[in-house]
């Protein structure tokens, strides 16, 4: 029999990939989390691999999937905190205070290695703030999607970049002189999308040395302004950014989801009053 504490340790380690962070949310020490995780792993006969600093399951047995469903129901009835996955920039801007029932992934500038929809579908988390490439398709019946805000997609570089001296550069000029880079806090699925998006809209040139540029939304710019000097390039990016709260469809009308959504929308509305490029979706 796998205990509630053992399954919690297993799921926290997979979600967070870090024993220290898992121990903080489990309210125990790191060695206890590791011991409990091994009990769950052996109890469900799991094959676990650690890849790029994260724990990966090779398959999810039916019994484990059913146990996770039971444990998630327990969280939604208030017996354990509900779990929210959010990117770094939204965590800092929107989630310093959460409704009482919720906990989130710790505020760390290293982006998640997991696709947030995988975490949701496996019931490792109960809600996620999904970045643009992580949003499910509009006709996907598994998920309920609540858009939170729209923002322009800004192209930024360091203030020492030669591109800062070019007035209104074209996309062709940027493609010939620059190469796309990502921030450590970009989730892994978003990093793949960023490279593909840039290659499609900014044709690469033949310059031997090209300067790095990055995409940023309006909330990212708030974070970057506090940590590094960046310059927005005056070029039109042919798209806009949207961030959404995503939950399993079966939880769409849960009071806990309604409370979380109301909290996020109030906070975004407050921010939008001082951030002209941030458009709250109500």
C-alpha positions as CSV (number, residue, x, y, z in Angstrom):
1,X,0.0,0.0,0.0
2,X,1.5,3.4,-1.1
3,X,0.7,6.1,1.4
4,X,-0.5,9.6,0.7
5,X,2.8,11.0,1.8
6,X,4.8,8.6,-0.5
7,X,2.7,9.5,-3.6
8,X,3.0,13.2,-2.7
9,X,6.8,12.9,-2.6
10,X,6.9,11.1,-5.9
11,X,4.7,13.7,-7.7
12,X,6.4,16.7,-6.1
13,X,9.8,15.4,-7.3
14,X,8.6,14.8,-10.8
15,X,6.9,18.2,-10.9
16,X,9.7,20.3,-9.4
17,X,12.7,18.2,-10.3
18,X,14.4,19.3,-7.1
19,X,14.4,17.6,-3.7
20,X,14.9,20.8,-1.7
21,X,11.8,22.4,-3.3
22,X,9.8,19.2,-3.0
23,X,10.7,19.1,0.7
24,X,9.5,22.6,1.2
25,X,6.1,21.9,-0.2
26,X,5.9,18.5,1.6
27,X,6.9,20.2,4.9
28,X,9.7,17.7,5.7
29,X,13.4,17.3,5.0
30,X,15.0,16.3,1.7
31,X,16.0,12.8,2.9
32,X,12.4,12.1,3.9
33,X,11.2,13.1,0.5
34,X,13.8,10.8,-1.2
35,X,12.8,7.9,1.0
36,X,9.1,8.4,0.4
37,X,9.7,8.7,-3.3
38,X,11.5,5.3,-3.4
39,X,8.6,3.7,-1.5
40,X,6.2,5.0,-4.1
41,X,8.5,4.0,-7.0
42,X,8.8,0.5,-5.7
43,X,5.2,0.2,-4.8
44,X,4.0,1.0,-8.3
45,X,7.0,-0.7,-9.9
46,X,8.0,2.4,-11.7
47,X,11.0,2.9,-14.0
48,X,12.3,6.4,-13.3
49,X,15.1,8.2,-15.1
50,X,16.7,11.5,-14.3
51,X,17.2,13.5,-17.6
52,X,18.6,17.0,-17.7
53,X,18.0,17.4,-14.0
54,X,14.3,16.2,-14.0
55,X,12.7,12.9,-13.1
56,X,10.9,11.2,-15.9
57,X,8.5,8.2,-15.8
58,X,8.8,5.8,-18.7
59,X,5.1,4.9,-18.4
60,X,2.2,5.5,-16.0
61,X,0.5,2.3,-14.7
62,X,-3.2,2.4,-14.5
63,X,-3.2,1.9,-10.7
64,X,-1.0,5.0,-10.3
65,X,-3.2,7.1,-12.7
66,X,-6.3,6.1,-10.6
67,X,-4.5,6.9,-7.3
68,X,-3.5,10.3,-8.6
69,X,-7.2,10.9,-9.6
70,X,-8.2,10.1,-6.0
71,X,-5.5,12.3,-4.5
72,X,-6.4,15.2,-6.8
73,X,-10.1,14.9,-5.7
74,X,-8.8,15.1,-2.1
75,X,-7.0,18.4,-2.9
76,X,-10.1,19.9,-4.5
77,X,-12.0,19.1,-1.4
78,X,-9.5,21.0,0.7
79,X,-7.6,18.2,2.4
80,X,-4.3,19.2,0.7
81,X,-3.2,22.4,-1.1
82,X,-3.9,22.6,-4.8
83,X,-0.9,22.9,-7.1
84,X,-0.4,25.7,-9.7
85,X,2.4,25.6,-12.3
86,X,3.3,29.1,-13.7
87,X,6.3,30.6,-15.6
88,X,8.8,32.7,-13.7
89,X,7.6,36.1,-14.9
90,X,4.0,35.5,-14.1
91,X,4.9,34.0,-10.7
92,X,6.7,37.2,-9.7
93,X,4.2,39.6,-11.2
94,X,0.9,37.9,-10.4
95,X,1.3,35.2,-7.8
96,X,3.1,36.7,-4.8
97,X,-0.2,36.2,-3.0
98,X,-2.5,33.3,-3.9
99,X,-5.9,32.2,-2.7
100,X,-5.6,30.2,0.5
101,X,-6.1,26.8,-1.1
102,X,-3.2,27.1,-3.6
103,X,0.6,26.6,-3.7
104,X,2.7,27.2,-6.8
105,X,6.1,26.1,-8.1
106,X,8.9,28.0,-6.3
107,X,10.0,31.3,-7.9
108,X,13.1,30.3,-9.8
109,X,14.7,31.8,-12.9
110,X,15.2,28.3,-14.4
111,X,12.2,27.4,-16.7
112,X,10.3,24.1,-16.3
113,X,11.5,21.1,-18.3
114,X,8.0,19.8,-18.5
115,X,5.2,20.7,-20.8
116,X,2.5,22.1,-18.5
117,X,-0.3,20.2,-20.2
118,X,1.6,16.9,-19.5
119,X,1.6,17.9,-15.8
120,X,-2.1,18.7,-15.9
121,X,-3.1,15.5,-17.8
122,X,-1.1,13.3,-15.3
123,X,-2.7,15.2,-12.4
124,X,0.7,16.2,-11.0
125,X,-0.7,19.8,-10.9
126,X,-4.2,21.1,-10.7
127,X,-3.9,24.2,-12.9
128,X,-1.3,25.9,-15.0
129,X,-0.6,29.3,-16.4
130,X,0.2,28.3,-20.0
131,X,2.6,30.2,-22.2
132,X,1.7,30.9,-25.8
133,X,3.0,27.6,-27.3
134,X,1.7,25.5,-24.4
135,X,-2.0,26.5,-24.8
136,X,-4.1,23.6,-26.0
137,X,-6.0,23.7,-29.2
138,X,-9.3,25.4,-29.0
139,X,-11.2,22.1,-29.8
140,X,-9.2,19.9,-27.3
141,X,-12.0,18.4,-25.1
142,X,-9.6,17.6,-22.3
143,X,-8.9,21.1,-21.1
144,X,-10.7,24.3,-20.2
145,X,-8.8,27.5,-21.2
146,X,-9.3,30.9,-19.6
147,X,-7.3,33.7,-21.4
148,X,-5.7,36.1,-18.9
149,X,-3.9,38.8,-20.9
150,X,-2.6,39.8,-24.3
151,X,0.7,41.5,-24.9
152,X,2.8,42.6,-27.9
153,X,5.8,40.3,-28.6
154,X,8.8,42.5,-28.2
155,X,12.2,41.8,-29.7
156,X,15.0,42.9,-27.3
157,X,18.7,43.0,-27.2
158,X,21.4,44.3,-24.9
159,X,21.9,48.1,-24.8
160,X,25.4,47.6,-26.1
161,X,24.3,45.9,-29.2
162,X,25.1,47.5,-32.6
163,X,21.4,46.9,-33.5
164,X,20.4,49.6,-31.0
165,X,22.0,52.2,-33.4
166,X,19.9,51.1,-36.4
167,X,16.7,53.2,-36.7
168,X,13.6,50.9,-37.3
169,X,15.5,47.9,-38.6
170,X,13.7,45.6,-41.0
171,X,13.1,41.9,-40.2
172,X,15.6,41.1,-43.0
173,X,18.3,43.3,-41.4
174,X,17.7,41.7,-38.0
175,X,17.8,38.2,-39.5
176,X,21.1,39.0,-41.3
177,X,22.8,40.5,-38.3
178,X,21.3,38.7,-35.3
179,X,20.6,35.3,-33.9
180,X,17.8,34.3,-31.6
181,X,18.6,33.5,-27.9
182,X,16.4,32.5,-25.0
183,X,16.3,33.3,-21.3
184,X,16.9,30.7,-18.6
185,X,13.4,31.2,-17.4
186,X,11.8,30.3,-20.7
187,X,10.1,26.9,-20.3
188,X,11.6,24.2,-22.5
189,X,8.5,23.9,-24.8
190,X,8.6,27.7,-25.3
191,X,12.3,27.7,-26.2
192,X,11.6,25.3,-29.1
193,X,8.7,27.5,-30.3
194,X,10.9,30.7,-30.1
195,X,13.6,29.3,-32.3
196,X,11.0,28.1,-34.9
197,X,9.1,31.4,-34.8
198,X,12.2,33.5,-35.3
199,X,13.6,31.3,-38.1
200,X,10.2,31.7,-40.0
201,X,9.8,35.5,-39.6
202,X,13.5,36.7,-39.6
203,X,15.3,35.1,-42.5
204,X,18.9,34.3,-41.5
205,X,21.8,36.1,-43.3
206,X,25.4,35.1,-44.0
207,X,27.1,37.2,-41.4
208,X,29.8,35.2,-39.6
209,X,29.1,36.8,-36.2
210,X,25.6,37.7,-35.3
211,X,24.4,39.4,-32.1
212,X,21.8,37.8,-29.8
213,X,18.2,39.0,-29.6
214,X,15.3,37.6,-27.5
215,X,11.6,37.7,-27.5
216,X,9.8,39.2,-24.4
217,X,6.2,39.9,-23.4
218,X,5.2,42.8,-21.2
219,X,5.5,40.9,-18.0
220,X,9.0,39.7,-18.9
221,X,10.0,43.3,-19.5
222,X,9.1,44.1,-15.9
223,X,11.5,41.3,-14.7
224,X,14.2,42.2,-17.2
225,X,14.1,45.8,-16.2
226,X,15.1,44.8,-12.6
227,X,17.9,42.4,-13.6
228,X,19.6,43.5,-16.8
229,X,19.7,46.4,-19.3
230,X,17.8,45.5,-22.4
231,X,16.6,47.6,-25.4
232,X,13.4,47.0,-27.3
233,X,14.1,47.0,-31.1
234,X,11.7,49.1,-33.1
235,X,10.5,46.3,-35.4
236,X,7.0,44.9,-35.8
237,X,6.7,41.3,-34.7
238,X,3.9,39.7,-36.7
239,X,2.0,38.2,-33.8
240,X,0.9,38.9,-30.2
241,X,1.4,37.0,-27.0
242,X,-1.4,35.5,-24.9
243,X,-1.2,33.7,-21.6
244,X,-4.0,31.5,-20.2
245,X,-5.1,29.6,-17.1
246,X,-5.6,26.0,-18.1
247,X,-7.3,23.3,-16.1
248,X,-8.8,19.9,-16.8
249,X,-12.3,20.3,-18.3
250,X,-13.9,18.4,-15.4
251,X,-12.7,21.2,-13.0
252,X,-13.9,24.1,-15.1
253,X,-16.6,25.1,-12.6
254,X,-14.8,24.2,-9.4
255,X,-15.0,27.0,-6.7
256,X,-11.2,26.8,-6.2
257,X,-10.6,27.4,-10.0
258,X,-13.1,30.3,-9.9
259,X,-11.4,31.9,-6.9
260,X,-8.0,31.5,-8.6
261,X,-9.2,32.9,-11.9
262,X,-10.8,35.9,-10.2
263,X,-7.5,36.5,-8.3
264,X,-5.4,36.4,-11.4
265,X,-7.8,38.7,-13.4
266,X,-7.9,41.3,-10.6
267,X,-4.1,41.3,-10.4
268,X,-3.7,41.7,-14.2
269,X,-6.3,44.5,-14.3
270,X,-4.2,46.3,-11.6
271,X,-1.0,45.9,-13.6
272,X,-2.6,46.9,-16.9
273,X,-3.3,50.4,-15.4
274,X,0.4,51.0,-15.3
275,X,1.5,48.8,-18.2
276,X,-0.1,50.2,-21.4
277,X,0.9,47.2,-23.5
278,X,-0.7,44.7,-21.2
279,X,-4.3,44.0,-22.1
280,X,-6.4,42.2,-19.5
281,X,-8.9,39.6,-20.8
282,X,-12.0,39.7,-18.7
